[in-house]
Amino acid sequence: MNRFTEKEIELMKSIGLDCDFQNLDEDDDYWMDIEDAVADALMYQGFDENYEPNDYGWLCEGIIDKIPGCKGE
């Protein structure tokens, strides 16, 4: 089962992340890098003028939701 969609992987690569996103171990330290980079991208590009998530923001939130330990995992 794939953890991330192709669009999510494209977004992560576009912000400088690069690894085998589908095969990261849940204990891998790279999850912290993903969380930090995606959270920054969400903050700077993920909201419209009314502070509602835009399509980019929803994509970022989808990635963050899949990070082990986030969203109550």
LINWO-V522397 format. One line per field, one symbol per residue. phi: phi as a letter, one per 20 degrees, with the letter a starting at -180 (. if undefined). psi: psi as a letter, one per 20 degrees, with the letter a starting at -180 (. if undefined). burial: # if it has 16 or more other ideal C-beta (glycine too) atoms within 10 Angstrom, else .. A space follows every 50 residues. Layout:
phi: ???
psi: ???
burial: ???
//
This chain:
phi: .efdeffffgffffdnebaegecfffefffgfffgffffffffececefe mefegffffffffgfefgnelmf
psi: ppgqrghggggghhjjqoanhikpqhjpihhhggggghggggghijqaij kqpaggghgghhghhippiqkj.
burial: ...#...##.##....#...#..#......#..##.###.##...#.... .....##.###.#..##......
//
